[in-house]
């Protein structure tokens, strides 16, 4: 006996075929990470299920009233198994906007029902970073005579030295690494390339890694700089685990995540007088406002130093009163 497909299932399948084309388009253009593509897929599947229940079989049939009802339910948490954060809600709206831009440009859809949707204003959080002393404690904890530890140190120090995202260090190829000139050619978000110089100590470390660690693990040449112990390209998840374990081994009493190395890179450069535009270029930010978040970090640290040391600050006055 053949399984009978319900109208809702048929509608969802028809809608999802278009949604999957969009996700494939995003991946092909490299305008998003694999994680971004996955989140787009989940967001659009949720939207397709909602439309199928409304007996809508074409995204072009969605008007502003339908979109408003969907977004209202989305915000309430009724179709997401619980209330969602402002950042998650903003991301879901961004998915819908990007999707309809694609439908209008490539699929002949005439009306954009996402026009006018307002995302909540997000408060920017101050990025977490390690101090320079903490970075040195982390790096000094590796035994460079051990091939795995040598590789791990090389991965983490490359991220810190060049301000790389975890996806960027994992996708780095030998052709993008110039040891003689001490520069990386980094392919970042949206397939944008940037040139990042690095210091001599990293060149020495990478030279040793390529000779003593990568050559030991590599089974078949694939061109990626950093490899697993099985010889395959290193994965973002593996880097996350390497950093978390390294933080514990170094006695750093805080959870570490790969983006902290990028944050530390930017913060330390600004602390040492590098101008904001240069940091923007090194990080590959398209907007200066994205880079400006790091100025809050340095200003906060300066404020703490003044509060702790200036003779007119409250903390210093209280100490003098108690003496």
Secondary structure as UniProt FT lines:
FT   HELIX           7..29
FT   HELIX           34..53
FT   TURN            54..55
FT   HELIX           59..61
FT   HELIX           64..76
FT   TURN            77..81
FT   HELIX           86..106
FT   TURN            113..116
FT   HELIX           132..140
FT   TURN            144..145
FT   HELIX           147..162
FT   HELIX           166..171
FT   HELIX           174..176
FT   STRAND          177..178
FT   TURN            179..182
FT   STRAND          183..187
FT   HELIX           189..191
FT   STRAND          193..197
FT   HELIX           200..209
FT   HELIX           210..214
FT   HELIX           215..217
FT   TURN            229..230
FT   HELIX           236..249
FT   TURN            250..251
FT   HELIX           259..271
FT   TURN            272..273
FT   HELIX           276..283
FT   HELIX           288..291
FT   HELIX           293..309
FT   TURN            311..312
FT   HELIX           314..322
//
